[in-house]
Amino acid sequence: MNDALIALEARVRADLARTAHPDAAWLAPRLGQDGRPALDVLVVGGGQSGLATAFGLMRSQVTNILVLDKSEEGYEGPWLTYARMHTLRSPKAFTGPDLDIPSLTYQSWHEARFGEDDWRNLDLIPRGLWAEYLLWFRRVVGVPMRNGCEVVEILPEADGLLTAKVQTAAGMEIVSARKIVLATGQEGMGDWTIPEPLSHLPSSLCVHAAQPIDFDRLRGKQVAVIGAGAAAFDNAAEALEAGAAEVHLFCRRAEIQVIQPYRWLTFRGFLRHFCDLDDAWRWRFMRAVLEMREGFPQATYDRCARHANFHRHDGAPIEAAKETDHGIELRTPRGVFSADFVICGTGVDMNFSGRAELRNCAANIAIWADRYQPPADERSPRLGRFPYLADDYALMERIAGETPWIADIHVFAIASTMSFGASGSSINAMTTAVPKLVHGLTRSLFRADIERHWASFKAYDVPQAIVERQTSAAGEEP
Ligand SMILES: Cc1cc2nc3c(=O)[nH]c(=O)nc-3n(C[C@H](O)[C@H](O)[C@H](O)COP(=O)(O)OP(=O)(O)OC[C@H]3O[C@@H](n4cnc5c(N)ncnc54)[C@H](O)[C@@H]3O)c2cc1C
């Protein structure tokens, strides 16, 4: 570690100490089943959202917490696995997990690591460095976290606790917690999608963009990429750079979408107060945003367009696909195309029952379609499947009373977006959205303990000053 980083870490410790008020502990230990200590909050997922949530909780003196991630240390989230862009797409000035502590920002870390000039000259943050920064953040803040731990089931337990079954290399463990936060990423409430006309193809011929892909094997091959968002272009670029003979990118819209709606909504008012709007406004905005899908940056496009063997087909949804002796035949309104391999950059869909950790409540999680009927010109069955969350990001019941325990499961992921706007799965929204989540968690923990707080207050007898008892002029006590 260089001197500047050592100095920065000292600054972080000093900043945290100076802003620690109020630092009194306020939660009492609880025992879970079999007499094991229960956590106050279990955070599932140790990507940037899980880390920032843990940090926010620790700053609120909720320290009996644990973050679990199924991946190996350093490989949380997409950054070193399926993200295939060279740099982040968000501007370098967007702050995130630091929660407004200047010494914890990416900029501070970058300047300490590479110098201020390097930061000034930096265009966008290389994704490998973002991953490295997150690891540094986790260490310097002291997030209690374990890797190689997959939460495979959540169940209700006695006394308002939840049980999480955790698969580890050593076997199954049981963790009890008062609250569980699912910071499980974009696919956390469902999975990445392969469009229906392609879904019958074997995975040797067709994958989605979040799967591992051996791009070297695509050298000299005809590659089809479905979708025209940033991830689709990233995968097309990887294939081109790996020496694919031709890459054909199929965009279902008549015209490719080049607007980035998330840029428009990046202002405090929207980020902070979107969730206070009524259902009609929330639906109208987020349907418009999520139906547009995210636009891609110039560099992402240029990385493909500079190759003469890159071909884009707009207005070309896949109508049918069949396996042939030579590969795959794709039928579109623009004609029939052959490919050796197909990569789908077509986003995620909600599918609660497909997630092991949700299997005991999937059928009773309220979704937007249960709670709000949009006007005919604003309908979207895909977005209607997003969870309809309470104001503290908690799951709500479709039928009240069947699974009341899900009110202690809080979702901070792309699935939170219909209810909260940009929130989980976004660097951009973190500084506004994580404090809101932490506020919801602490509010609920505080309310649940109100009898204990009242008893504690009534028993409080610590004098703040020592005063002499008054005596009357006659020398008697009054
Ligand atoms: C390719 C790509 C590029 C992106 N680029 C940008 C960008 O440039 N700028 C931006 O603002 N946003 C970007 N995003 C959006 C967003 O910032 C990322 O998706 C980011 O990773 C979200 O962080 P997260 O912590 O919510 O989820 P993740 O980083 O996905 O972390 C979720 C974690 O949960 C773990 N997990 C899941 N289920 C379980 C379980 N049952 N038990 C234990 N662990 C579990 C996973 O292993 C994973 O590590 C990008 C997204 C993608 C997919």
The ligand as an SDF file (V2000), in Angstrom:
LIG
                    3D

 53 58  0  0  0  0  0  0  0  0999 V2000
  -22.9210   -5.4060  -17.1240 C   0  0  0  0  0  0  0  0  0  0  0  0
  -23.3770   -4.3320  -16.1990 C   0  0  0  0  0  0  0  0  0  0  0  0
  -22.7900   -3.0840  -16.2230 C   0  0  0  0  0  0  0  0  0  0  0  0
  -23.2150   -2.0770  -15.3670 C   0  0  0  0  0  0  0  0  0  0  0  0
  -22.6160   -0.8650  -15.4150 N   0  0  0  0  0  0  0  0  0  0  0  0
  -23.0550    0.1170  -14.6000 C   0  0  0  0  0  0  0  0  0  0  0  0
  -22.4440    1.4060  -14.5900 C   0  0  0  0  0  0  0  0  0  0  0  0
  -21.5080    1.6560  -15.3030 O   0  0  0  0  0  0  0  0  0  0  0  0
  -22.9380    2.3640  -13.7580 N   0  0  0  0  0  0  0  0  0  0  0  0
  -23.9960    2.1110  -12.9270 C   0  0  0  0  0  0  0  0  0  0  0  0
  -24.4250    2.9920  -12.1880 O   0  0  0  0  0  0  0  0  0  0  0  0
  -24.5750    0.9040  -12.9210 N   0  0  0  0  0  0  0  0  0  0  0  0
  -24.1390   -0.0810  -13.7200 C   0  0  0  0  0  0  0  0  0  0  0  0
  -24.7480   -1.2940  -13.6760 N   0  0  0  0  0  0  0  0  0  0  0  0
  -25.9250   -1.4550  -12.8030 C   0  0  0  0  0  0  0  0  0  0  0  0
  -25.5430   -1.7290  -11.3400 C   0  0  0  0  0  0  0  0  0  0  0  0
  -24.6680   -0.7420  -10.8580 O   0  0  0  0  0  0  0  0  0  0  0  0
  -24.9100   -3.1160  -11.1940 C   0  0  0  0  0  0  0  0  0  0  0  0
  -25.8410   -4.0980  -11.5620 O   0  0  0  0  0  0  0  0  0  0  0  0
  -24.4160   -3.4030   -9.7790 C   0  0  0  0  0  0  0  0  0  0  0  0
  -23.6930   -4.5890   -9.7920 O   0  0  0  0  0  0  0  0  0  0  0  0
  -25.5590   -3.4930   -8.7870 C   0  0  0  0  0  0  0  0  0  0  0  0
  -25.0200   -3.7380   -7.5200 O   0  0  0  0  0  0  0  0  0  0  0  0
  -25.7780   -4.6650   -6.4880 P   0  0  0  0  0  0  0  0  0  0  0  0
  -24.9320   -4.7360   -5.2780 O   0  0  0  0  0  0  0  0  0  0  0  0
  -27.1670   -4.2060   -6.3730 O   0  0  0  0  0  0  0  0  0  0  0  0
  -25.8300   -6.1110   -7.1910 O   0  0  0  0  0  0  0  0  0  0  0  0
  -24.6290   -7.0600   -7.5750 P   0  0  0  0  0  0  0  0  0  0  0  0
  -23.4000   -6.2820   -7.7950 O   0  0  0  0  0  0  0  0  0  0  0  0
  -25.1160   -7.9040   -8.6980 O   0  0  0  0  0  0  0  0  0  0  0  0
  -24.4220   -7.9470   -6.2810 O   0  0  0  0  0  0  0  0  0  0  0  0
  -25.3760   -8.8980   -5.8900 C   0  0  0  0  0  0  0  0  0  0  0  0
  -24.6440   -9.9680   -5.1200 C   0  0  0  0  0  0  0  0  0  0  0  0
  -25.6000  -10.8470   -4.5400 O   0  0  0  0  0  0  0  0  0  0  0  0
  -25.0430  -12.1360   -4.4990 C   0  0  0  0  0  0  0  0  0  0  0  0
  -26.1530  -13.0700   -4.3450 N   0  0  0  0  0  0  0  0  0  0  0  0
  -27.2400  -13.2220   -5.1240 C   0  0  0  0  0  0  0  0  0  0  0  0
  -28.0670  -14.1470   -4.6240 N   0  0  0  0  0  0  0  0  0  0  0  0
  -27.4860  -14.5980   -3.4920 C   0  0  0  0  0  0  0  0  0  0  0  0
  -27.8600  -15.5610   -2.5090 C   0  0  0  0  0  0  0  0  0  0  0  0
  -29.0160  -16.2280   -2.5860 N   0  0  0  0  0  0  0  0  0  0  0  0
  -27.0170  -15.8020   -1.4790 N   0  0  0  0  0  0  0  0  0  0  0  0
  -25.8450  -15.1060   -1.3640 C   0  0  0  0  0  0  0  0  0  0  0  0
  -25.4470  -14.1900   -2.2780 N   0  0  0  0  0  0  0  0  0  0  0  0
  -26.2650  -13.9310   -3.3130 C   0  0  0  0  0  0  0  0  0  0  0  0
  -24.3060  -12.2420   -5.8160 C   0  0  0  0  0  0  0  0  0  0  0  0
  -23.2720  -13.2150   -5.7420 O   0  0  0  0  0  0  0  0  0  0  0  0
  -23.7680  -10.8340   -6.0110 C   0  0  0  0  0  0  0  0  0  0  0  0
  -22.4180  -10.7000   -5.6120 O   0  0  0  0  0  0  0  0  0  0  0  0
  -24.3010   -2.3210  -14.5010 C   0  0  0  0  0  0  0  0  0  0  0  0
  -24.8940   -3.5770  -14.4870 C   0  0  0  0  0  0  0  0  0  0  0  0
  -24.4370   -4.5800  -15.3170 C   0  0  0  0  0  0  0  0  0  0  0  0
  -25.1230   -5.9090  -15.2660 C   0  0  0  0  0  0  0  0  0  0  0  0
  1  2  1  0
  2  3  1  0
  2 52  2  0
  3  4  2  0
  4  5  1  0
  4 50  1  0
  5  6  2  0
  6  7  1  0
  6 13  1  0
  7  8  2  0
  7  9  1  0
  9 10  1  0
 10 11  2  0
 10 12  1  0
 12 13  2  0
 13 14  1  0
 14 15  1  0
 14 50  1  0
 15 16  1  0
 16 17  1  0
 16 18  1  0
 18 19  1  0
 18 20  1  0
 20 21  1  0
 20 22  1  0
 22 23  1  0
 23 24  1  0
 24 25  2  0
 24 26  1  0
 24 27  1  0
 27 28  1  0
 28 29  2  0
 28 30  1  0
 28 31  1  0
 31 32  1  0
 32 33  1  0
 33 34  1  0
 33 48  1  0
 34 35  1  0
 35 36  1  0
 35 46  1  0
 36 37  1  0
 36 45  1  0
 37 38  2  0
 38 39  1  0
 39 40  1  0
 39 45  2  0
 40 41  1  0
 40 42  2  0
 42 43  1  0
 43 44  2  0
 44 45  1  0
 46 47  1  0
 46 48  1  0
 48 49  1  0
 50 51  2  0
 51 52  1  0
 52 53  1  0
M  END
$$$$
